[in-house]
């Protein structure tokens, strides 16, 4: 015996590229073998993922489950059925208006026939069978009827335009949500054996595609009692076009990525060989120096502590999700029940609200920009990782831009750039450029000198990191040497990247000076020295 069971969705767990949904139904069963029919399952369902269990007062044995296609004369989706009914209603109204318009047009044809009989009226007037007054009455009748006909046609055309606009709107909405395929869905057929009468509640779960979530962040730098706190609002943006509306469901999002766990990558042999230089070309152009370009997308805030704001009577609390660690993944369970329509529109829910104490300093690369940027560095100690995603940056209530967050696990360091600080200025100048031609052994020596002037116009001390570099030789006969550096750099790498960490008191100035020499044979053409 076939028993139809409607399943109401209860729980949804969304992964980055799919979702697992489960729903509960109910039916009364008598002793014997039955087949439970669960209709209206979406075509985006992975048919291999369906699982069934259940409970109730009836004693039931689950024998098996099979998924088949279900075809319809009309689309089964409630929203689609409603739109189709509305479209039919509008089309009926348009046909009524068209019939009325045709009636008035036929009336106009009749009036034209009367007009064409004016010769007969003239003969009747000449023979005395009619009078001029009667002729005037006929003309007045024709004018009155003609005006009524034209007015009615204009009114009907206006009503038609209104219905046509509504029809186009409904058709566009229907096109968006109706599949291009013939109306069909999946249905599950559950074979059961009932050992005692009673009520049975089957629970059906399955995986659907065309659903997923991505992380979003609101990161806010807040002054607190003369110090700063970094507040991170971790949000999930959920979208779905699975074919089912998720109404009043318990929503959870998971960092697990099921698609990556299906197959282990194969490892192949790793070969090395002797280097074979490329064959020389007949014509080789000398490499042209490429001007270095850099762009720092960073924001800054005032280092001075802001006075505490007056206490508000009540500050609304942000409801966050419960965090559960499950093996290698983390699941965030949103509070309450949530509605997510089947239209691909984004739905945002807050997962975590994290407050951290950052280390703040300023960063500048004066060779490429005369701006000084605020940098916040913080150790991330939360159990749930920060997934790669877009972050909106705020300083207090002021929005200052967007950045990208990299994957950050527990124990990693998170670095953020928070805007330009105009009250710390920097200027880099070329102070010296000499060519020494008096060296022996036919060598040529070039000497360059630079100054970097910094001014702290803030009232508080600022820790400023200055980064610069000098050339790196890629030829054994070209020697580059850093000389006469004041103050000494905090760090210099093998690739001649130089960094100074300077503590500038409020209103103080600092000048960084350095020189470097480039020595090479006179007959050697050196490129890349342009600053």
LUMZA-451578 format. One line per field, with one value per residue (C-alpha): residue number from 0; residue in one letter; x negated, y, z. Coordinates in steps of 0.001 Angstrom, whole numbers, plus 500000, padded with zeros to 6 digits. Layout:
LUMZA-451578
nr: (NUM / ...)
rest: (a / ...)
u: (X / ...)
v: (Y / ...)
w: (Z / ...)
end
This chain:
LUMZA-451578
nr: (0 / 1 / 2 / 3 / 4 / 5 / 6 / 7 / 8 / 9 / 10 / 11 / 12 / 13 / 14 / 15 / 16 / 17 / 18 / 19 / 20 / 21 / 22 / 23 / 24 / 25 / 26 / 27 / 28 / 29 / 30 / 31 / 32 / 33 / 34 / 35 / 36 / 37 / 38 / 39 / 40 / 41 / 42 / 43 / 44 / 45 / 46 / 47 / 48 / 49 / 50 / 51 / 52 / 53 / 54 / 55 / 56 / 57 / 58 / 59 / 60 / 61 / 62 / 63 / 64 / 65 / 66 / 67 / 68 / 69 / 70 / 71 / 72 / 73 / 74 / 75 / 76 / 77 / 78 / 79 / 80 / 81 / 82 / 83 / 84 / 85 / 86 / 87 / 88 / 89 / 90 / 91 / 92 / 93 / 94 / 95 / 96 / 97 / 98 / 99 / 100 / 101 / 102 / 103 / 104 / 105 / 106 / 107 / 108 / 109 / 110 / 111 / 112 / 113 / 114 / 115 / 116 / 117 / 118 / 119 / 120 / 121 / 122 / 123 / 124 / 125 / 126 / 127 / 128 / 129 / 130 / 131 / 132 / 133 / 134 / 135 / 136 / 137 / 138 / 139 / 140 / 141 / 142 / 143 / 144 / 145 / 146 / 147 / 148 / 149 / 150 / 151 / 152 / 153 / 154 / 155 / 156 / 157 / 158 / 159 / 160 / 161 / 162 / 163 / 164 / 165 / 166 / 167 / 168 / 169 / 170 / 171 / 172 / 173 / 174 / 175 / 176 / 177 / 178 / 179 / 180 / 181 / 182 / 183 / 184 / 185 / 186 / 187 / 188 / 189 / 190 / 191 / 192 / 193 / 194 / 195 / 196 / 197 / 198 / 199 / 200 / 201 / 202 / 203 / 204 / 205 / 206 / 207 / 208 / 209 / 210 / 211 / 212 / 213 / 214 / 215 / 216 / 217 / 218 / 219 / 220 / 221 / 222 / 223 / 224 / 225 / 226 / 227 / 228 / 229 / 230 / 231 / 232 / 233 / 234 / 235 / 236 / 237 / 238 / 239 / 240 / 241 / 242 / 243 / 244 / 245 / 246 / 247 / 248 / 249 / 250 / 251 / 252 / 253 / 254 / 255 / 256 / 257 / 258 / 259 / 260 / 261 / 262 / 263 / 264 / 265 / 266 / 267 / 268 / 269 / 270 / 271 / 272 / 273 / 274 / 275 / 276 / 277 / 278 / 279 / 280 / 281 / 282 / 283 / 284 / 285 / 286 / 287 / 288 / 289 / 290 / 291 / 292 / 293 / 294 / 295 / 296 / 297 / 298 / 299 / 300 / 301 / 302 / 303 / 304 / 305 / 306 / 307 / 308 / 309 / 310 / 311 / 312 / 313 / 314 / 315 / 316 / 317 / 318 / 319 / 320 / 321 / 322 / 323 / 324 / 325 / 326 / 327 / 328 / 329 / 330 / 331 / 332 / 333 / 334 / 335 / 336 / 337 / 338 / 339 / 340 / 341 / 342 / 343 / 344 / 345 / 346 / 347 / 348 / 349 / 350 / 351 / 352 / 353 / 354 / 355 / 356 / 357 / 358 / 359 / 360 / 361 / 362 / 363 / 364 / 365 / 366 / 367 / 368 / 369 / 370 / 371 / 372 / 373 / 374 / 375 / 376 / 377 / 378 / 379 / 380 / 381 / 382 / 383 / 384 / 385 / 386 / 387 / 388 / 389 / 390 / 391 / 392 / 393 / 394 / 395 / 396 / 397 / 398 / 399 / 400 / 401 / 402 / 403 / 404 / 405 / 406 / 407 / 408 / 409 / 410 / 411 / 412 / 413 / 414 / 415 / 416 / 417 / 418 / 419 / 420 / 421 / 422 / 423 / 424 / 425 / 426 / 427 / 428 / 429 / 430 / 431 / 432 / 433 / 434 / 435 / 436 / 437 / 438 / 439 / 440 / 441 / 442 / 443 / 444 / 445 / 446 / 447 / 448 / 449 / 450 / 451 / 452 / 453 / 454 / 455 / 456 / 457 / 458 / 459 / 460 / 461 / 462 / 463 / 464 / 465 / 466 / 467 / 468 / 469 / 470 / 471 / 472 / 473 / 474 / 475 / 476 / 477 / 478 / 479 / 480 / 481 / 482 / 483 / 484 / 485 / 486 / 487 / 488 / 489 / 490 / 491 / 492 / 493 / 494 / 495 / 496 / 497 / 498 / 499 / 500 / 501 / 502 / 503 / 504 / 505 / 506 / 507 / 508 / 509 / 510 / 511 / 512 / 513 / 514 / 515 / 516 / 517 / 518 / 519 / 520 / 521 / 522 / 523 / 524 / 525 / 526 / 527 / 528 / 529 / 530)
rest: (x / x / x / x / x / x / x / x / x / x / x / x / x / x / x / x / x / x / x / x / x / x / x / x / x / x / x / x / x / x / x / x / x / x / x / x / x / x / x / x / x / x / x / x / x / x / x / x / x / x / x / x / x / x / x / x / x / x / x / x / x / x / x / x / x / x / x / x / x / x / x / x / x / x / x / x / x / x / x / x / x / x / x / x / x / x / x / x / x / x / x / x / x / x / x / x / x / x / x / x / x / x / x / x / x / x / x / x / x / x / x / x / x / x / x / x / x / x / x / x / x / x / x / x / x / x / x / x / x / x / x / x / x / x / x / x / x / x / x / x / x / x / x / x / x / x / x / x / x / x / x / x / x / x / x / x / x / x / x / x / x / x / x / x / x / x / x / x / x / x / x / x / x / x / x / x / x / x / x / x / x / x / x / x / x / x / x / x / x / x / x / x / x / x / x / x / x / x / x / x / x / x / x / x / x / x / x / x / x / x / x / x / x / x / x / x / x / x / x / x / x / x / x / x / x / x / x / x / x / x / x / x / x / x / x / x / x / x / x / x / x / x / x / x / x / x / x / x / x / x / x / x / x / x / x / x / x / x / x / x / x / x / x / x / x / x / x / x / x / x / x / x / x / x / x / x / x / x / x / x / x / x / x / x / x / x / x / x / x / x / x / x / x / x / x / x / x / x / x / x / x / x / x / x / x / x / x / x / x / x / x / x / x / x / x / x / x / x / x / x / x / x / x / x / x / x / x / x / x / x / x / x / x / x / x / x / x / x / x / x / x / x / x / x / x / x / x / x / x / x / x / x / x / x / x / x / x / x / x / x / x / x / x / x / x / x / x / x / x / x / x / x / x / x / x / x / x / x / x / x / x / x / x / x / x / x / x / x / x / x / x / x / x / x / x / x / x / x / x / x / x / x / x / x / x / x / x / x / x / x / x / x / x / x / x / x / x / x / x / x / x / x / x / x / x / x / x / x / x / x / x / x / x / x / x / x / x / x / x / x / x / x / x / x / x / x / x / x / x / x / x / x / x / x / x / x / x / x / x / x / x / x / x / x / x / x / x / x / x / x / x / x / x / x / x / x / x / x / x / x / x / x / x / x / x / x / x / x / x / x / x / x / x / x / x / x / x / x / x / x / x / x / x / x / x / x / x / x / x / x / x / x / x / x / x / x / x / x / x / x / x / x / x / x / x / x / x / x / x / x / x)
u: (500000 / 498666 / 498778 / 497928 / 495832 / 495051 / 491682 / 491214 / 487596 / 486205 / 482380 / 479956 / 476157 / 474496 / 470999 / 468977 / 470349 / 473408 / 475846 / 477286 / 480977 / 483233 / 486976 / 489639 / 493009 / 495824 / 498370 / 500623 / 499635 / 501386 / 499741 / 498282 / 495894 / 496178 / 494386 / 494013 / 493940 / 492032 / 492739 / 491337 / 487638 / 485453 / 483551 / 480370 / 480384 / 477524 / 479581 / 476801 / 476866 / 480432 / 480798 / 483965 / 484706 / 487736 / 489647 / 493190 / 495776 / 495853 / 493221 / 491610 / 488778 / 487081 / 486452 / 484959 / 485256 / 485257 / 485266 / 487259 / 488297 / 491739 / 493333 / 496109 / 498498 / 497604 / 494707 / 495103 / 493516 / 496121 / 494646 / 494641 / 498202 / 499308 / 497552 / 499016 / 502526 / 501953 / 500669 / 503756 / 505990 / 504282 / 504463 / 508209 / 508665 / 506757 / 509009 / 512108 / 510724 / 509844 / 513404 / 514838 / 512475 / 513521 / 517195 / 516570 / 514546 / 517471 / 519736 / 517341 / 517620 / 521418 / 521128 / 518887 / 521553 / 524115 / 521790 / 521300 / 525108 / 525215 / 526049 / 529255 / 530094 / 529592 / 531965 / 534571 / 534221 / 534687 / 537767 / 539261 / 539098 / 536944 / 536316 / 533233 / 533964 / 533989 / 530677 / 529170 / 530353 / 528587 / 525358 / 525524 / 526134 / 523115 / 520886 / 522107 / 521619 / 518217 / 516995 / 518353 / 516675 / 513292 / 513443 / 514282 / 511427 / 508955 / 510100 / 509757 / 506239 / 505175 / 506479 / 504682 / 501372 / 501754 / 502472 / 499607 / 497113 / 498354 / 498202 / 494584 / 493631 / 495251 / 493648 / 490198 / 490696 / 491834 / 488827 / 486461 / 487784 / 489061 / 486648 / 486142 / 486716 / 490214 / 491804 / 490341 / 488834 / 487521 / 489576 / 488372 / 490010 / 489401 / 490248 / 491344 / 492765 / 495159 / 495354 / 497882 / 500378 / 499579 / 498097 / 494712 / 492552 / 489924 / 486881 / 485313 / 481941 / 480005 / 477380 / 478311 / 476114 / 476422 / 476148 / 473238 / 471828 / 468878 / 467385 / 467670 / 466074 / 466732 / 463516 / 463702 / 460964 / 462433 / 460866 / 461328 / 459986 / 456982 / 456237 / 457575 / 459573 / 460063 / 463606 / 464147 / 467697 / 467536 / 470531 / 471737 / 473418 / 475650 / 477189 / 479168 / 480988 / 481581 / 485204 / 486663 / 487376 / 485845 / 488615 / 488206 / 485182 / 482395 / 479397 / 475769 / 472723 / 469667 / 466077 / 465845 / 465263 / 466709 / 465557 / 461902 / 462239 / 463296 / 459888 / 456269 / 453983 / 451531 / 447827 / 445556 / 441739 / 439748 / 437003 / 434032 / 431587 / 428637 / 429399 / 429362 / 428869 / 431229 / 429917 / 428761 / 430929 / 429538 / 430730 / 431044 / 432304 / 430849 / 433213 / 434835 / 435156 / 438693 / 439790 / 440885 / 444510 / 446202 / 449519 / 450398 / 454077 / 453998 / 455922 / 455047 / 456522 / 455459 / 453056 / 454368 / 456729 / 460273 / 462363 / 464864 / 468354 / 471213 / 472866 / 475917 / 479095 / 479057 / 476794 / 478267 / 476458 / 475421 / 476678 / 473936 / 473810 / 472777 / 469361 / 468801 / 465516 / 466042 / 462740 / 460944 / 463942 / 465862 / 469651 / 471489 / 475129 / 477213 / 479725 / 483454 / 485147 / 484287 / 485952 / 483801 / 485739 / 484893 / 483866 / 480112 / 480429 / 477772 / 478738 / 476304 / 476037 / 473471 / 471240 / 468872 / 468046 / 464408 / 462610 / 458822 / 456118 / 453934 / 450395 / 450526 / 447783 / 447282 / 445801 / 444373 / 442468 / 441444 / 439902 / 443379 / 445700 / 445539 / 448318 / 447972 / 450335 / 451729 / 451059 / 452722 / 451142 / 452901 / 452481 / 455578 / 456467 / 460062 / 460923 / 462786 / 460548 / 461061 / 461681 / 460518 / 463036 / 463777 / 463603 / 465095 / 462857 / 464155 / 462498 / 465128 / 468253 / 466359 / 466102 / 462628 / 462516 / 462235 / 459494 / 459099 / 458608 / 456349 / 456934 / 456104 / 456047 / 455637 / 452162 / 451653 / 450937 / 453423 / 452122 / 454437 / 453710 / 456082 / 455818 / 453620 / 452435 / 451945 / 450415 / 447305 / 445451 / 442592 / 440422 / 437620 / 434966 / 431949 / 429111 / 426083 / 425195 / 421465 / 419315 / 415683 / 413428 / 410083 / 410079 / 407352 / 407865 / 410179 / 413122 / 416014 / 417731 / 421119 / 422291 / 425908 / 427211 / 430788 / 432520 / 435923 / 437488 / 440264 / 442442 / 444866 / 447541 / 449525 / 449508 / 448545 / 445615 / 445785 / 443849 / 443014 / 441605 / 439730 / 438969 / 436600 / 434122 / 430905 / 429927 / 429002 / 426172 / 426797 / 423281 / 420086 / 418217 / 420865 / 420376 / 423074 / 422287 / 424398 / 422417 / 422897 / 426299 / 427774 / 429460 / 428525 / 431311 / 433222 / 433089 / 431309 / 432000 / 429792 / 431837 / 430955 / 434404 / 433882 / 436151 / 435964 / 438166 / 438309 / 440034 / 441119 / 442333 / 445284 / 444169 / 440726 / 438787 / 436386 / 434082 / 432839 / 429682 / 428008 / 425596 / 424616 / 421964 / 422071 / 418679 / 418179 / 415661 / 415743 / 416540 / 419486 / 422896 / 425049 / 428798 / 431429 / 429839 / 432528 / 434464)
v: (500000 / 503441 / 506142 / 509764 / 511579 / 515294 / 516201 / 519558 / 520731 / 521145 / 521281 / 522624 / 522401 / 524514 / 523743 / 526089 / 524479 / 522406 / 521782 / 518862 / 519159 / 516987 / 517004 / 515216 / 513827 / 511835 / 509176 / 506500 / 502928 / 499587 / 496171 / 494975 / 496093 / 499662 / 502035 / 505575 / 508138 / 511336 / 513816 / 517189 / 516493 / 518935 / 517999 / 519411 / 516522 / 514020 / 510837 / 508760 / 510883 / 510179 / 508568 / 507578 / 506875 / 507372 / 506727 / 506606 / 504449 / 502015 / 499293 / 499702 / 497998 / 500017 / 497760 / 500183 / 503514 / 504383 / 507759 / 508191 / 511117 / 512616 / 514404 / 516985 / 518669 / 521915 / 522947 / 521646 / 524616 / 526631 / 529947 / 528807 / 527540 / 530881 / 532813 / 530557 / 531141 / 534911 / 534876 / 532950 / 535425 / 538391 / 536694 / 536102 / 539771 / 540749 / 538522 / 540155 / 543603 / 542462 / 541188 / 544482 / 546356 / 544170 / 544960 / 548685 / 548358 / 546498 / 549325 / 551737 / 549730 / 550019 / 553799 / 553985 / 552153 / 554736 / 557532 / 555926 / 556015 / 559844 / 559759 / 557875 / 560429 / 563214 / 561517 / 561110 / 564810 / 565815 / 563628 / 564954 / 561663 / 563183 / 566617 / 568651 / 568297 / 564559 / 564713 / 566810 / 564269 / 561504 / 563538 / 564313 / 560605 / 559613 / 562161 / 561058 / 557372 / 558007 / 559889 / 557174 / 554466 / 556207 / 557039 / 553409 / 552114 / 554519 / 553404 / 549727 / 550290 / 551986 / 549033 / 546667 / 548463 / 548078 / 544362 / 543894 / 545458 / 543181 / 540167 / 540931 / 541293 / 537973 / 536210 / 537507 / 536316 / 532933 / 532666 / 533242 / 530475 / 527911 / 525347 / 525240 / 521462 / 519924 / 520223 / 517363 / 516584 / 513630 / 511495 / 508965 / 505568 / 504030 / 500354 / 499532 / 496587 / 497506 / 495024 / 496973 / 499735 / 503317 / 506597 / 506736 / 509841 / 509299 / 511588 / 512052 / 513716 / 514368 / 516630 / 519354 / 521347 / 525002 / 526073 / 527312 / 530032 / 532381 / 534310 / 538070 / 540250 / 543592 / 544674 / 547696 / 549521 / 550924 / 553171 / 551829 / 553597 / 555098 / 551874 / 550239 / 547063 / 545210 / 543892 / 541246 / 540384 / 537044 / 536641 / 533911 / 534862 / 531952 / 531605 / 528781 / 527795 / 524205 / 524131 / 524248 / 527218 / 526825 / 528049 / 528171 / 525849 / 525372 / 526678 / 525656 / 526455 / 524234 / 524824 / 521207 / 520785 / 517398 / 517646 / 517657 / 514458 / 512214 / 511413 / 511550 / 513280 / 510980 / 511522 / 511222 / 510935 / 514159 / 514465 / 516827 / 517261 / 519239 / 522792 / 523336 / 527021 / 528390 / 528821 / 532425 / 534476 / 536431 / 539699 / 540407 / 543704 / 545073 / 544881 / 548211 / 549360 / 549024 / 551666 / 550015 / 550587 / 549738 / 550474 / 550077 / 549833 / 550729 / 552938 / 554732 / 556289 / 558865 / 557476 / 559798 / 558094 / 559339 / 560301 / 557742 / 558248 / 558813 / 555592 / 554667 / 553561 / 550249 / 548771 / 546055 / 542739 / 540849 / 537267 / 534893 / 531241 / 528325 / 527000 / 523252 / 521634 / 518386 / 516735 / 518850 / 521160 / 523742 / 524099 / 527297 / 526802 / 529940 / 530782 / 530595 / 529561 / 531164 / 531630 / 531460 / 531687 / 529674 / 532675 / 532987 / 536149 / 536457 / 535897 / 537014 / 535638 / 536466 / 533550 / 535133 / 538467 / 538517 / 541234 / 541258 / 543619 / 544595 / 545886 / 549197 / 550929 / 552957 / 551783 / 553729 / 552963 / 556487 / 555417 / 554635 / 556820 / 559811 / 558336 / 556749 / 553924 / 552534 / 548809 / 546504 / 543135 / 540626 / 537005 / 534969 / 532595 / 531549 / 527894 / 528495 / 529529 / 532652 / 531501 / 533582 / 536318 / 539988 / 542325 / 545796 / 548037 / 550611 / 553031 / 553686 / 554286 / 555494 / 553104 / 553269 / 550538 / 546848 / 544263 / 540498 / 538152 / 535150 / 531802 / 532324 / 529386 / 529357 / 530634 / 532522 / 536228 / 538541 / 541762 / 544558 / 547913 / 550598 / 553818 / 556835 / 559042 / 562556 / 563856 / 561793 / 563025 / 561469 / 562771 / 560932 / 562959 / 562159 / 563891 / 562698 / 561195 / 561049 / 559188 / 558484 / 558072 / 558049 / 554426 / 552093 / 548847 / 550586 / 550475 / 552854 / 553708 / 555384 / 556756 / 557521 / 559162 / 559546 / 561212 / 560276 / 563016 / 562076 / 564384 / 563279 / 565954 / 563862 / 564633 / 561056 / 558821 / 556847 / 553719 / 554101 / 551384 / 552716 / 550345 / 550949 / 549039 / 549358 / 547492 / 543800 / 542691 / 539818 / 539911 / 538882 / 542000 / 544416 / 545218 / 546982 / 548179 / 550037 / 552800 / 555648 / 554658 / 556792 / 555457 / 551829 / 549762 / 547306 / 544716 / 544225 / 541096 / 539305 / 540976 / 544410 / 545154 / 547617 / 548374 / 550960 / 550911 / 554409 / 555712 / 559312 / 561358 / 563694 / 566681 / 565148 / 564881 / 562222 / 562046 / 558744 / 559005 / 556306 / 555986 / 553081 / 552536 / 550563 / 549485 / 547787 / 547622 / 550674 / 548669 / 546875 / 548280 / 548307 / 548693 / 549054 / 551850 / 554427 / 555140)
w: (500000 / 499028 / 501702 / 500807 / 503415 / 503275 / 504790 / 506530 / 506585 / 510096 / 510006 / 507393 / 507581 / 504897 / 503612 / 501376 / 498186 / 499191 / 502039 / 503966 / 504817 / 506920 / 507439 / 509444 / 508369 / 509906 / 508937 / 510417 / 509510 / 509895 / 510143 / 506857 / 504121 / 502867 / 500547 / 501883 / 499058 / 499892 / 497020 / 495986 / 496538 / 494527 / 491376 / 492921 / 495403 / 495363 / 495091 / 496671 / 499819 / 500951 / 504366 / 506252 / 509879 / 512060 / 515256 / 516586 / 518296 / 515380 / 515318 / 511906 / 510058 / 507292 / 504288 / 501755 / 499979 / 496278 / 494512 / 491291 / 489124 / 489527 / 486527 / 486644 / 484238 / 485929 / 488085 / 491658 / 493359 / 495248 / 494117 / 490497 / 490694 / 492150 / 489374 / 486697 / 488095 / 488183 / 484594 / 483438 / 485233 / 483548 / 480159 / 480658 / 481506 / 478360 / 476241 / 477753 / 476923 / 473416 / 472881 / 474091 / 471805 / 468865 / 469632 / 469560 / 466359 / 464767 / 465905 / 464183 / 460977 / 461238 / 461642 / 458594 / 456651 / 457666 / 456549 / 453165 / 452643 / 452566 / 448837 / 449608 / 452324 / 449768 / 447291 / 450038 / 450887 / 447215 / 446855 / 450067 / 451906 / 454686 / 456153 / 456962 / 460670 / 460357 / 458470 / 461290 / 463838 / 461874 / 461728 / 465460 / 466178 / 464096 / 465886 / 469311 / 468552 / 466992 / 470078 / 472376 / 470284 / 470211 / 473948 / 474805 / 472600 / 474261 / 477709 / 476754 / 475364 / 478611 / 480597 / 478203 / 478778 / 482544 / 482209 / 479710 / 482123 / 484887 / 482566 / 481626 / 485285 / 486219 / 483260 / 484252 / 487832 / 486568 / 484267 / 487166 / 489372 / 486897 / 485522 / 481788 / 481937 / 481944 / 485437 / 487443 / 490824 / 492744 / 495055 / 497594 / 497929 / 501355 / 501774 / 505352 / 507232 / 510048 / 512931 / 515028 / 514263 / 515204 / 514088 / 512385 / 511858 / 509134 / 509094 / 505655 / 505075 / 501866 / 500284 / 497791 / 495429 / 494372 / 497996 / 500068 / 502265 / 502338 / 505232 / 505618 / 508288 / 509898 / 511647 / 513914 / 515821 / 519053 / 521718 / 525247 / 528348 / 526596 / 524698 / 521565 / 521026 / 517763 / 517324 / 514643 / 513628 / 511815 / 509479 / 507138 / 503867 / 502848 / 499383 / 497857 / 494674 / 495680 / 494527 / 498035 / 500269 / 503730 / 506019 / 509797 / 509785 / 512309 / 510386 / 510847 / 508721 / 508647 / 507593 / 506347 / 502616 / 501615 / 497989 / 499075 / 501099 / 498226 / 496746 / 497866 / 495332 / 493574 / 494081 / 491056 / 490630 / 491004 / 488386 / 488292 / 485432 / 484215 / 483214 / 479468 / 478591 / 475946 / 472433 / 471796 / 469500 / 466597 / 468012 / 471705 / 473048 / 476216 / 479128 / 479862 / 483445 / 484642 / 487121 / 490331 / 491179 / 494419 / 495935 / 499587 / 500291 / 503960 / 506346 / 509597 / 512731 / 515284 / 517882 / 520566 / 522999 / 522636 / 525669 / 526806 / 525437 / 527803 / 528909 / 526857 / 528648 / 526789 / 524142 / 521925 / 522082 / 518959 / 518930 / 517807 / 516852 / 519035 / 518018 / 517901 / 516927 / 515053 / 514198 / 511589 / 510978 / 512961 / 512874 / 513799 / 514821 / 514395 / 517142 / 516472 / 513256 / 509928 / 506533 / 503395 / 500106 / 497001 / 494901 / 495415 / 497485 / 500212 / 503829 / 506532 / 510047 / 512724 / 513713 / 516239 / 517800 / 518849 / 520818 / 520756 / 521991 / 519020 / 518797 / 516922 / 514969 / 511780 / 508498 / 505562 / 502358 / 501307 / 497992 / 496681 / 498757 / 501064 / 503204 / 506641 / 507492 / 510732 / 511241 / 513771 / 514586 / 516834 / 517840 / 516982 / 519816 / 518997 / 518344 / 515082 / 512162 / 510074 / 506511 / 503526 / 502812 / 502368 / 505372 / 505859 / 507967 / 510454 / 512827 / 515418 / 513334 / 510250 / 507290 / 505780 / 503137 / 502344 / 502609 / 502264 / 505212 / 504683 / 506347 / 510029 / 512442 / 516209 / 517086 / 513808 / 513623 / 511935 / 510416 / 509269 / 507679 / 508934 / 507021 / 506361 / 509226 / 507814 / 511076 / 510541 / 507459 / 505525 / 502683 / 500870 / 499002 / 496870 / 498781 / 496832 / 493470 / 492629 / 490116 / 491204 / 488145 / 490006 / 491085 / 489935 / 488024 / 485603 / 488033 / 488233 / 491518 / 491924 / 495269 / 496107 / 499265 / 500519 / 503439 / 504872 / 507004 / 509429 / 511539 / 514242 / 514605 / 517081 / 520791 / 521691 / 520913 / 517678 / 516708 / 513010 / 510760 / 507703 / 504837 / 501939 / 499806 / 497834 / 494646 / 494646 / 492357 / 489987 / 488513 / 490269 / 489065 / 490332 / 494019 / 496088 / 499610 / 502188 / 503915 / 506392 / 507787 / 510561 / 512579 / 512116 / 510548 / 512680 / 509903 / 506577 / 504511 / 502015 / 499278 / 500696 / 502081 / 504942 / 507879 / 510659 / 513739 / 515163 / 518281 / 517674 / 520607 / 520119 / 517987 / 517323 / 514054 / 512829 / 509785 / 508397 / 506260 / 504263 / 501370 / 499163 / 496516 / 493298 / 491901 / 488525 / 485617 / 483406 / 480278 / 481932 / 481039 / 484190 / 484041 / 486738 / 488766 / 488128 / 491320)
end
